[in-house]
Amino acid sequence: MIAYLGRRLIQSLLILLGVSLITFALLYLLPADPVRQIAGRSATPQTVENIRQQLGLDQPFVIQYWRYLTRLISGDLGRSYIQRSEVTELIVSRLPASLLLMVGAILCELLIGLSMGLIAAVKRGTATDQTLMVASFVGVSAPQFVVGLLLLYVFAVRLSWFPIGGYGTWRHLVLPSLTMGILGAGWYARMMRSSMIDVLRQDYVRTARAKGLARRAIIFRHALPNAILPVIAMIGIDIGIFMGGIVVVESVFGWPGIGQLAWQAIQRVDIPIIMGVTLVSAFAIVLGNLLADIIAPFIDPRIKLR
């Protein structure tokens, strides 16, 4: 276990290093000039040049990245060009809202996706199975902003069940969680259906049927615990995806998380914030996958850490 964790830790550090290098290089190559955003349109060329020197943006790429990396090792994500605040403080202040939305979205996608997959597997080959799989395909394919606007129109504007946007109560959480959960539910439904069908073909399930166990007991007591195992890895991946991929949803619903922070930074070419949010998202993905790999053997002892 210790050796495995040591190898995974080294791999994780290399992944984070690669993410930081690629992201920094892409931002360096952007045609947009962050100094112009800071100085304003009326700034003189001398003022622009002075700001560029103060921020170290006049240095070659290698020097800029090395300086950023040395600060990053000490836990310093830099300072926002526009908001004049530490990036760490900005991300920490927005993180609780994003974590709350992430938990809500995962619960929604698990509730919807696993239920659809379980029913489709039990009703395999029927019209119910085909309808649920078509619905899962539509959910996976639909853009998040379309789903979000549709839910807003129906449940907030027409029915007035939920607020149009904002943050503070459980009612504000429902629609953005559903918007993100519908996309993931399609993947979970397909994964659950495939896994459940495979488990129902196993010998121990046939033995349980031969013993005369009730169908409900066979499905929920014997088949479901084994069929749900592949979902664990998907949950670990979703932790990172939701942390970094909620820009659109948070913008549509006015949710004050790191996704909205990243969108504002992209509009203003605020490089330190973009780098900070990207690294936090990458760290969440790595951590989620690692936790999924560690937890899996405790659920099913047949799985070994290699």
Backbone torsions as a table, in degrees:
resi	resn	phi	psi	omega
1	MET	NA	-45.4	-178.6
2	ILE	-64.1	-43.2	179.3
3	ALA	-63.4	-40.6	179.1
4	TYR	-63.0	-46.4	179.6
5	LEU	-62.9	-36.9	177.4
6	GLY	-63.2	-43.8	178.1
7	ARG	-64.9	-42.8	-179.8
8	ARG	-65.9	-35.0	178.7
9	LEU	-64.9	-43.1	178.0
10	ILE	-64.0	-43.5	177.5
11	GLN	-60.7	-40.6	-179.5
12	SER	-64.5	-42.3	178.5
13	LEU	-63.2	-39.8	178.5
14	LEU	-66.1	-38.3	178.0
15	ILE	-63.9	-45.8	179.6
16	LEU	-63.9	-37.3	176.8
17	LEU	-63.8	-43.4	178.2
18	GLY	-63.8	-41.1	178.6
19	VAL	-62.5	-43.8	179.9
20	SER	-63.7	-40.8	-179.5
21	LEU	-66.0	-47.8	-178.3
22	ILE	-64.7	-45.0	-179.0
23	THR	-64.2	-43.1	-179.9
24	PHE	-63.9	-39.4	179.7
25	ALA	-66.2	-41.7	179.2
26	LEU	-64.7	-40.8	178.4
27	LEU	-68.2	-32.7	178.3
28	TYR	-66.9	-33.9	-177.3
29	LEU	-86.3	-3.3	-180.0
30	LEU	-61.4	139.4	176.9
31	PRO	-70.9	-21.6	179.3
32	ALA	-70.9	143.2	-178.1
33	ASP	-107.0	111.9	179.9
34	PRO	-64.4	-27.2	-179.8
35	VAL	-64.3	-37.7	178.2
36	ARG	-64.7	-34.5	177.5
37	GLN	-66.9	-35.7	-178.8
38	ILE	-76.1	-45.7	-174.1
39	ALA	-74.0	-30.8	-176.5
40	GLY	92.9	167.0	-175.4
41	ARG	-71.4	-29.2	-175.3
42	SER	-88.3	2.3	-177.3
43	ALA	-70.0	145.2	177.8
44	THR	-79.0	159.0	177.9
45	PRO	-56.8	-34.5	179.3
46	GLN	-66.7	-40.4	177.6
47	THR	-63.8	-43.2	178.6
48	VAL	-60.5	-42.7	-179.0
49	GLU	-67.5	-37.8	178.6
50	ASN	-64.1	-42.0	178.2
51	ILE	-64.7	-40.1	179.7
52	ARG	-61.5	-40.5	179.4
53	GLN	-70.2	-38.5	179.9
54	GLN	-63.5	-36.8	-179.6
55	LEU	-85.2	-7.6	-179.4
56	GLY	76.0	17.5	-178.3
57	LEU	-82.3	-1.5	175.8
58	ASP	-89.8	-2.5	-178.5
59	GLN	-85.6	158.9	176.1
60	PRO	-61.6	162.8	-176.5
61	PHE	-58.2	-44.4	-175.9
62	VAL	-60.7	-42.8	-178.8
63	ILE	-67.9	-43.3	179.3
64	GLN	-60.7	-45.1	-178.3
65	TYR	-68.3	-39.0	178.9
66	TRP	-62.3	-41.7	178.0
67	ARG	-63.7	-41.9	179.3
68	TYR	-65.2	-41.0	-177.9
69	LEU	-66.4	-40.4	178.8
70	THR	-64.9	-37.6	176.1
71	ARG	-69.7	-37.0	-178.9
72	LEU	-64.1	-38.4	179.6
73	ILE	-60.6	-34.0	179.5
74	SER	-85.5	4.5	177.9
75	GLY	89.4	11.3	-178.8
76	ASP	-98.4	113.6	178.5
77	LEU	-88.1	3.7	177.7
78	GLY	96.5	-172.8	-176.8
79	ARG	-125.3	135.0	-178.6
80	SER	-61.8	134.7	178.3
81	TYR	-67.6	-38.7	-172.8
82	ILE	-92.5	-48.2	-174.8
83	GLN	-84.0	-9.9	176.9
84	ARG	58.5	32.0	179.5
85	SER	-126.1	159.9	177.7
86	GLU	-66.6	135.0	-178.7
87	VAL	-61.8	-38.8	179.5
88	THR	-58.3	-43.8	-179.9
89	GLU	-66.3	-39.5	179.9
90	LEU	-64.5	-43.5	-179.0
91	ILE	-68.2	-43.3	-179.6
92	VAL	-62.2	-37.9	179.9
93	SER	-68.5	-27.7	-179.5
94	ARG	-95.1	-13.3	-173.2
95	LEU	-64.4	-42.3	-179.4
96	PRO	-57.2	-40.5	179.8
97	ALA	-64.7	-41.4	179.4
98	SER	-68.4	-39.0	177.5
99	LEU	-63.9	-40.1	177.8
100	LEU	-63.0	-43.9	178.3
101	LEU	-65.4	-37.5	179.1
102	MET	-63.7	-44.1	179.3
103	VAL	-63.7	-44.0	178.5
104	GLY	-61.9	-41.2	-179.8
105	ALA	-67.3	-40.7	179.1
106	ILE	-65.4	-40.9	177.7
107	LEU	-62.8	-40.4	179.9
108	CYS	-66.0	-45.9	-177.1
109	GLU	-69.5	-33.3	176.6
110	LEU	-68.7	-45.5	-178.9
111	LEU	-62.3	-45.6	-178.2
112	ILE	-75.6	-49.8	-173.2
113	GLY	-66.9	-46.4	-179.1
114	LEU	-66.6	-37.2	177.7
115	SER	-64.9	-44.5	178.9
116	MET	-62.8	-44.9	-179.1
117	GLY	-65.0	-40.0	179.8
118	LEU	-65.5	-46.3	179.8
119	ILE	-64.6	-41.3	-179.6
120	ALA	-63.7	-37.5	179.8
121	ALA	-69.2	-42.7	179.9
122	VAL	-67.2	-35.5	179.8
123	LYS	-98.9	33.1	-174.2
124	ARG	-56.0	133.7	176.9
125	GLY	84.4	-2.6	-179.3
126	THR	-96.5	175.5	177.5
127	ALA	-64.2	-32.9	177.6
128	THR	-62.7	-43.9	177.9
129	ASP	-60.0	-48.7	-178.3
130	GLN	-64.4	-40.9	179.4
131	THR	-63.7	-43.7	-179.9
132	LEU	-66.5	-37.5	179.2
133	MET	-70.4	-35.8	174.4
134	VAL	-64.7	-42.2	178.5
135	ALA	-63.0	-38.8	178.3
136	SER	-66.1	-37.3	177.6
137	PHE	-65.2	-41.3	177.6
138	VAL	-63.6	-42.2	179.1
139	GLY	-63.0	-39.4	178.8
140	VAL	-68.9	-36.6	-173.9
141	SER	-82.3	-24.9	-174.2
142	ALA	-69.5	130.7	175.9
143	PRO	-63.2	145.6	-176.4
144	GLN	-64.2	-38.1	-177.8
145	PHE	-68.2	-31.5	176.8
146	VAL	-68.0	-46.7	178.3
147	VAL	-61.1	-43.8	-179.4
148	GLY	-61.7	-46.5	179.5
149	LEU	-65.5	-36.5	178.7
150	LEU	-65.6	-45.3	178.1
151	LEU	-63.8	-38.5	177.6
152	LEU	-62.4	-44.3	-177.6
153	TYR	-64.8	-43.4	-174.9
154	VAL	-75.8	-53.7	-169.6
155	PHE	-91.9	-21.2	179.7
156	ALA	-102.3	-43.8	-176.7
157	VAL	-84.7	-52.8	-175.0
158	ARG	-76.6	-49.0	-175.1
159	LEU	-93.8	-20.2	179.6
160	SER	58.2	33.4	177.4
161	TRP	-78.7	-33.1	-176.0
162	PHE	-132.4	155.7	177.8
163	PRO	-67.8	154.1	-178.3
164	ILE	-66.9	-36.0	-179.9
165	GLY	-166.2	-175.9	178.2
166	GLY	109.5	-169.3	-172.7
167	TYR	-155.7	139.8	176.0
168	GLY	151.9	-38.1	-177.8
169	THR	-125.2	172.6	179.9
170	TRP	-65.9	-27.0	178.7
171	ARG	-65.7	-33.1	176.8
172	HIS	-69.9	-23.7	-174.6
173	LEU	-83.3	-25.5	-169.4
174	VAL	-62.4	-55.3	-173.8
175	LEU	-65.7	-46.4	176.7
176	PRO	-63.9	-33.8	177.2
177	SER	-66.5	-42.0	177.7
178	LEU	-64.1	-40.1	-179.6
179	THR	-59.6	-45.6	178.9
180	MET	-75.7	-33.7	-177.6
181	GLY	-70.2	-32.1	-178.8
182	ILE	-63.5	-39.9	178.8
183	LEU	-62.9	-48.5	-179.2
184	GLY	-70.8	-27.3	-177.9
185	ALA	-62.5	-34.9	178.6
186	GLY	-61.8	-43.6	178.3
187	TRP	-65.4	-43.9	-179.5
188	TYR	-64.2	-37.7	179.6
189	ALA	-62.5	-44.6	-179.7
190	ARG	-67.7	-42.2	179.0
191	MET	-64.6	-43.5	-178.0
192	MET	-66.6	-40.9	179.6
193	ARG	-62.2	-48.0	-179.5
194	SER	-62.7	-44.4	-179.2
195	SER	-67.1	-40.0	-178.1
196	MET	-67.8	-40.4	178.2
197	ILE	-62.1	-41.0	179.2
198	ASP	-64.9	-41.1	-179.1
199	VAL	-68.5	-39.0	-179.0
200	LEU	-64.6	-15.7	177.9
201	ARG	-89.4	-6.5	-175.5
202	GLN	-71.6	158.5	-176.1
203	ASP	-64.3	-38.0	-176.1
204	TYR	-68.4	-27.4	175.6
205	VAL	-71.5	-41.1	176.8
206	ARG	-63.2	-37.5	178.1
207	THR	-64.8	-41.1	178.4
208	ALA	-62.8	-38.1	177.2
209	ARG	-67.1	-39.7	-179.7
210	ALA	-65.3	-29.5	179.0
211	LYS	-77.0	-8.1	177.7
212	GLY	88.3	18.2	177.7
213	LEU	-65.6	149.0	179.2
214	ALA	-64.9	149.9	-177.8
215	ARG	-60.8	-38.4	179.2
216	ARG	-62.1	-42.6	179.8
217	ALA	-66.2	-38.9	179.4
218	ILE	-63.2	-43.4	-175.7
219	ILE	-71.3	-50.8	-170.9
220	PHE	-86.7	-26.7	-176.9
221	ARG	-95.5	-33.7	-174.5
222	HIS	-108.4	-46.7	-173.2
223	ALA	-82.6	-46.4	-173.6
224	LEU	-60.2	-45.6	-179.7
225	PRO	-58.5	-32.7	178.4
226	ASN	-82.8	-36.0	-178.6
227	ALA	-70.7	-25.6	-175.2
228	ILE	-81.9	-9.5	-175.8
229	LEU	-58.3	-45.5	179.1
230	PRO	-61.2	-19.5	-178.8
231	VAL	-69.5	-26.3	-176.6
232	ILE	-59.2	-45.6	179.6
233	ALA	-62.9	-36.6	178.8
234	MET	-66.0	-36.1	177.8
235	ILE	-63.9	-41.5	177.8
236	GLY	-60.2	-41.0	178.1
237	ILE	-67.6	-39.4	-178.1
238	ASP	-62.9	-30.9	179.3
239	ILE	-57.1	-46.0	179.0
240	GLY	-73.0	-40.3	-178.8
241	ILE	-62.4	-44.0	-178.9
242	PHE	-69.1	-33.0	178.7
243	MET	-67.3	-34.2	-177.1
244	GLY	-106.1	-13.9	-174.3
245	GLY	-109.5	26.4	-177.5
246	ILE	-107.0	20.5	-178.6
247	VAL	-60.9	-49.4	-176.6
248	VAL	-65.0	-46.8	-176.3
249	VAL	-63.9	-44.8	-179.8
250	GLU	-66.2	-32.1	178.2
251	SER	-71.6	-40.4	-179.3
252	VAL	-65.5	-42.3	-174.4
253	PHE	-97.9	3.0	-179.2
254	GLY	63.5	35.4	-177.5
255	TRP	-85.8	122.9	-171.8
256	PRO	-82.1	62.3	179.4
257	GLY	-108.8	-169.3	-177.7
258	ILE	-73.6	-20.0	175.4
259	GLY	-65.6	-45.6	176.4
260	GLN	-65.1	-37.4	176.4
261	LEU	-61.7	-42.4	179.2
262	ALA	-65.7	-40.1	179.9
263	TRP	-63.7	-42.6	176.9
264	GLN	-63.4	-38.7	179.4
265	ALA	-67.5	-38.1	178.5
266	ILE	-63.9	-40.8	179.7
267	GLN	-64.0	-32.1	-176.5
268	ARG	-101.2	2.4	-177.2
269	VAL	55.4	45.2	178.5
270	ASP	-88.1	87.0	-170.3
271	ILE	-59.0	-44.9	-179.3
272	PRO	-57.7	-38.8	179.2
273	ILE	-69.7	-42.0	178.7
274	ILE	-60.0	-45.0	178.3
275	MET	-62.9	-42.8	-177.9
276	GLY	-64.0	-46.3	179.8
277	VAL	-65.1	-39.6	179.2
278	THR	-62.3	-44.7	-179.3
279	LEU	-68.4	-37.9	177.2
280	VAL	-63.8	-40.9	178.2
281	SER	-65.9	-42.7	178.4
282	ALA	-63.4	-40.7	177.5
283	PHE	-62.5	-39.6	179.2
284	ALA	-64.5	-39.6	178.5
285	ILE	-64.6	-46.5	-179.7
286	VAL	-62.3	-45.3	-179.1
287	LEU	-65.2	-41.0	179.5
288	GLY	-62.2	-43.9	178.3
289	ASN	-65.0	-40.1	179.7
290	LEU	-64.2	-44.0	178.6
291	LEU	-63.8	-38.7	178.5
292	ALA	-62.8	-41.4	179.8
293	ASP	-68.0	-33.5	-178.5
294	ILE	-75.8	-38.9	-176.2
295	ILE	-74.4	-32.7	-174.1
296	ALA	-54.1	-45.5	-179.8
297	PRO	-62.8	-26.8	179.0
298	PHE	-74.9	-26.0	176.9
299	ILE	-81.3	-41.9	179.5
300	ASP	-130.3	104.6	-177.1
301	PRO	-61.4	-15.4	179.2
302	ARG	-69.8	-19.2	-179.7
303	ILE	-87.4	129.3	-179.8
304	LYS	-115.5	146.3	175.0
305	LEU	-78.6	124.2	-177.9
306	ARG	-124.3	NA	NA
